[in-house]
């Protein structure tokens, strides 16, 4: 019984070793490609709740909003992103946004500007000047623009 068990173990070892000796390897070139969909995210960190227009502002023709709009923009597009401002209220002639090295003027329906890719994203503090029509009455008005972004 011991001899037959030992013979069986030896036979199995020979078969397994022979299989490993005769096993071949093969290689073939393989190409992998990935298409990353561009994405841009705009987060408003802070913004003024309203715009206060005084009689002096109407006489001057504009109001400088004291609190900036602070936005955080991240994109994975190495080409950068497009920042768009849409006028939400036709009460005002125009809205000028100044930030960093750029200025946008929103008159009519929309304005946009292309921005470069910044690793990790960027924070923009946008200072706003609202150009007033002579017919505008002093008072409190909602923020006249909305902001959006998309990758280039």
SEKOLKOL-850456 format. One record per residue (C-alpha): residue in three letters; chain; x, y, z. Coordinates in steps of 0.02 Angstrom, whole numbers. Layout:
REM residues N
@residu = ALA&chaine = A&east = X&north = Y&up = Z
...
END
This chain:
REM residues 152
@residu = UNK&chaine = A&east = 0&north = 0&up = 0
@residu = UNK&chaine = A&east = 143&north = 116&up = 40
@residu = UNK&chaine = A&east = 229&north = 78&up = -122
@residu = UNK&chaine = A&east = 74&north = 112&up = -225
@residu = UNK&chaine = A&east = 43&north = 277&up = -132
@residu = UNK&chaine = A&east = 223&north = 329&up = -158
@residu = UNK&chaine = A&east = 211&north = 281&up = -342
@residu = UNK&chaine = A&east = 53&north = 384&up = -360
@residu = UNK&chaine = A&east = 133&north = 538&up = -281
@residu = UNK&chaine = A&east = 288&north = 520&up = -393
@residu = UNK&chaine = A&east = 178&north = 500&up = -547
@residu = UNK&chaine = A&east = 80&north = 657&up = -503
@residu = UNK&chaine = A&east = 240&north = 756&up = -476
@residu = UNK&chaine = A&east = 308&north = 699&up = -644
@residu = UNK&chaine = A&east = 147&north = 747&up = -731
@residu = UNK&chaine = A&east = 141&north = 919&up = -649
@residu = UNK&chaine = A&east = 325&north = 953&up = -682
@residu = UNK&chaine = A&east = 312&north = 897&up = -862
@residu = UNK&chaine = A&east = 160&north = 1008&up = -888
@residu = UNK&chaine = A&east = 257&north = 1158&up = -822
@residu = UNK&chaine = A&east = 407&north = 1115&up = -933
@residu = UNK&chaine = A&east = 302&north = 1104&up = -1090
@residu = UNK&chaine = A&east = 194&north = 1256&up = -1053
@residu = UNK&chaine = A&east = 237&north = 1399&up = -1167
@residu = UNK&chaine = A&east = 214&north = 1585&up = -1149
@residu = UNK&chaine = A&east = 139&north = 1699&up = -1276
@residu = UNK&chaine = A&east = 139&north = 1886&up = -1294
@residu = UNK&chaine = A&east = 44&north = 2005&up = -1402
@residu = UNK&chaine = A&east = 42&north = 2194&up = -1413
@residu = UNK&chaine = A&east = -109&north = 2275&up = -1335
@residu = UNK&chaine = A&east = -164&north = 2455&up = -1353
@residu = UNK&chaine = A&east = -265&north = 2540&up = -1217
@residu = UNK&chaine = A&east = -345&north = 2711&up = -1237
@residu = UNK&chaine = A&east = -447&north = 2814&up = -1117
@residu = UNK&chaine = A&east = -563&north = 2955&up = -1161
@residu = UNK&chaine = A&east = -585&north = 3070&up = -1010
@residu = UNK&chaine = A&east = -742&north = 3175&up = -1020
@residu = UNK&chaine = A&east = -706&north = 3358&up = -983
@residu = UNK&chaine = A&east = -787&north = 3428&up = -828
@residu = UNK&chaine = A&east = -793&north = 3599&up = -746
@residu = UNK&chaine = A&east = -872&north = 3637&up = -578
@residu = UNK&chaine = A&east = -915&north = 3811&up = -513
@residu = UNK&chaine = A&east = -953&north = 3835&up = -329
@residu = UNK&chaine = A&east = -1009&north = 4003&up = -260
@residu = UNK&chaine = A&east = -923&north = 4026&up = -92
@residu = UNK&chaine = A&east = -1003&north = 4194&up = -55
@residu = UNK&chaine = A&east = -1103&north = 4328&up = -142
@residu = UNK&chaine = A&east = -1201&north = 4482&up = -94
@residu = UNK&chaine = A&east = -1383&north = 4447&up = -56
@residu = UNK&chaine = A&east = -1443&north = 4607&up = -138
@residu = UNK&chaine = A&east = -1387&north = 4770&up = -218
@residu = UNK&chaine = A&east = -1427&north = 4932&up = -128
@residu = UNK&chaine = A&east = -1454&north = 5077&up = -248
@residu = UNK&chaine = A&east = -1455&north = 5253&up = -173
@residu = UNK&chaine = A&east = -1506&north = 5419&up = -249
@residu = UNK&chaine = A&east = -1320&north = 5463&up = -261
@residu = UNK&chaine = A&east = -1289&north = 5301&up = -359
@residu = UNK&chaine = A&east = -1428&north = 5345&up = -482
@residu = UNK&chaine = A&east = -1354&north = 5520&up = -506
@residu = UNK&chaine = A&east = -1179&north = 5447&up = -531
@residu = UNK&chaine = A&east = -1247&north = 5313&up = -651
@residu = UNK&chaine = A&east = -1174&north = 5160&up = -566
@residu = UNK&chaine = A&east = -1156&north = 5071&up = -401
@residu = UNK&chaine = A&east = -1000&north = 4977&up = -344
@residu = UNK&chaine = A&east = -1056&north = 4827&up = -243
@residu = UNK&chaine = A&east = -947&north = 4819&up = -88
@residu = UNK&chaine = A&east = -949&north = 4630&up = -62
@residu = UNK&chaine = A&east = -868&north = 4527&up = -200
@residu = UNK&chaine = A&east = -938&north = 4368&up = -275
@residu = UNK&chaine = A&east = -815&north = 4232&up = -228
@residu = UNK&chaine = A&east = -817&north = 4077&up = -338
@residu = UNK&chaine = A&east = -712&north = 3919&up = -342
@residu = UNK&chaine = A&east = -688&north = 3836&up = -512
@residu = UNK&chaine = A&east = -611&north = 3666&up = -545
@residu = UNK&chaine = A&east = -589&north = 3581&up = -712
@residu = UNK&chaine = A&east = -502&north = 3427&up = -777
@residu = UNK&chaine = A&east = -486&north = 3502&up = -952
@residu = UNK&chaine = A&east = -306&north = 3547&up = -991
@residu = UNK&chaine = A&east = -376&north = 3671&up = -1119
@residu = UNK&chaine = A&east = -458&north = 3770&up = -977
@residu = UNK&chaine = A&east = -637&north = 3820&up = -954
@residu = UNK&chaine = A&east = -768&north = 3944&up = -1010
@residu = UNK&chaine = A&east = -842&north = 4060&up = -877
@residu = UNK&chaine = A&east = -1013&north = 4128&up = -923
@residu = UNK&chaine = A&east = -1116&north = 4265&up = -841
@residu = UNK&chaine = A&east = -1300&north = 4284&up = -885
@residu = UNK&chaine = A&east = -1401&north = 4440&up = -849
@residu = UNK&chaine = A&east = -1553&north = 4392&up = -746
@residu = UNK&chaine = A&east = -1632&north = 4564&up = -730
@residu = UNK&chaine = A&east = -1649&north = 4693&up = -869
@residu = UNK&chaine = A&east = -1671&north = 4833&up = -740
@residu = UNK&chaine = A&east = -1487&north = 4877&up = -758
@residu = UNK&chaine = A&east = -1392&north = 4931&up = -915
@residu = UNK&chaine = A&east = -1240&north = 4824&up = -883
@residu = UNK&chaine = A&east = -1143&north = 4730&up = -750
@residu = UNK&chaine = A&east = -953&north = 4737&up = -750
@residu = UNK&chaine = A&east = -859&north = 4597&up = -663
@residu = UNK&chaine = A&east = -675&north = 4624&up = -625
@residu = UNK&chaine = A&east = -565&north = 4484&up = -559
@residu = UNK&chaine = A&east = -379&north = 4452&up = -565
@residu = UNK&chaine = A&east = -319&north = 4501&up = -738
@residu = UNK&chaine = A&east = -490&north = 4499&up = -822
@residu = UNK&chaine = A&east = -648&north = 4602&up = -843
@residu = UNK&chaine = A&east = -816&north = 4543&up = -907
@residu = UNK&chaine = A&east = -957&north = 4658&up = -957
@residu = UNK&chaine = A&east = -1130&north = 4582&up = -956
@residu = UNK&chaine = A&east = -1246&north = 4688&up = -1061
@residu = UNK&chaine = A&east = -1397&north = 4610&up = -1140
@residu = UNK&chaine = A&east = -1413&north = 4425&up = -1109
@residu = UNK&chaine = A&east = -1240&north = 4349&up = -1080
@residu = UNK&chaine = A&east = -1053&north = 4368&up = -1079
@residu = UNK&chaine = A&east = -915&north = 4237&up = -1072
@residu = UNK&chaine = A&east = -727&north = 4226&up = -1055
@residu = UNK&chaine = A&east = -608&north = 4079&up = -1076
@residu = UNK&chaine = A&east = -491&north = 4044&up = -932
@residu = UNK&chaine = A&east = -334&north = 3934&up = -926
@residu = UNK&chaine = A&east = -320&north = 3769&up = -835
@residu = UNK&chaine = A&east = -258&north = 3790&up = -657
@residu = UNK&chaine = A&east = -204&north = 3630&up = -568
@residu = UNK&chaine = A&east = -314&north = 3608&up = -415
@residu = UNK&chaine = A&east = -434&north = 3743&up = -473
@residu = UNK&chaine = A&east = -441&north = 3929&up = -439
@residu = UNK&chaine = A&east = -535&north = 4050&up = -328
@residu = UNK&chaine = A&east = -596&north = 4211&up = -406
@residu = UNK&chaine = A&east = -652&north = 4364&up = -306
@residu = UNK&chaine = A&east = -764&north = 4455&up = -429
@residu = UNK&chaine = A&east = -794&north = 4640&up = -396
@residu = UNK&chaine = A&east = -954&north = 4704&up = -471
@residu = UNK&chaine = A&east = -1001&north = 4875&up = -542
@residu = UNK&chaine = A&east = -1182&north = 4892&up = -596
@residu = UNK&chaine = A&east = -1220&north = 5023&up = -729
@residu = UNK&chaine = A&east = -1387&north = 5106&up = -697
@residu = UNK&chaine = A&east = -1521&north = 5169&up = -814
@residu = UNK&chaine = A&east = -1576&north = 5346&up = -768
@residu = UNK&chaine = A&east = -1751&north = 5276&up = -735
@residu = UNK&chaine = A&east = -1692&north = 5157&up = -598
@residu = UNK&chaine = A&east = -1766&north = 5202&up = -430
@residu = UNK&chaine = A&east = -1666&north = 5193&up = -268
@residu = UNK&chaine = A&east = -1698&north = 5033&up = -174
@residu = UNK&chaine = A&east = -1645&north = 4853&up = -147
@residu = UNK&chaine = A&east = -1626&north = 4739&up = -297
@residu = UNK&chaine = A&east = -1582&north = 4554&up = -314
@residu = UNK&chaine = A&east = -1414&north = 4504&up = -388
@residu = UNK&chaine = A&east = -1437&north = 4535&up = -576
@residu = UNK&chaine = A&east = -1324&north = 4395&up = -643
@residu = UNK&chaine = A&east = -1297&north = 4209&up = -633
@residu = UNK&chaine = A&east = -1133&north = 4119&up = -666
@residu = UNK&chaine = A&east = -1096&north = 3952&up = -748
@residu = UNK&chaine = A&east = -947&north = 3861&up = -820
@residu = UNK&chaine = A&east = -903&north = 3723&up = -942
@residu = UNK&chaine = A&east = -740&north = 3640&up = -997
@residu = UNK&chaine = A&east = -653&north = 3687&up = -1158
END
